[in-house]
Amino acid sequence: MTHIVKVAEGYSFIPREEQTLLEALEAQDIEVEYQCRQGFCGSCQVKLIDGKIEYTEAPVAFVSEGRILPCCCRASSDIIIEVPMTEIPPATGTDN
Ligand code: FES
């Protein structure tokens, strides 16, 4: 089942089911810092504002309350996350 991922500041998308949340964000040209991509280092963590995720593998890195590791999880409900980034991709299908 697919779920909507909303990035704070009003950008939403529907990830492909086989993608981790990190892969889904990258597919939207949303850059998230990462290193191991396997739940070991913690560098990819983002804030989960609302919704639920499930880990594809149990993370080893320490993650503080309210934060998640997108490299090894998927949305299991519609979610809202806050990603530290400088620029949100422009919305498609609108005239400038
Ligand atoms: S990239 Fe290392 S925990 Fe996600």
Boltz pocket constraint, residues with backbone or C-beta under 6 A from the ligand:
constraints:
  - pocket:
      binder: B
      contacts: [[A, 33], [A, 34], [A, 35], [A, 36], [A, 37], [A, 38], [A, 39], [A, 40], [A, 41], [A, 42], [A, 43], [A, 44], [A, 45], [A, 61], [A, 69], [A, 70], [A, 71], [A, 72]]
      max_distance: 6.0
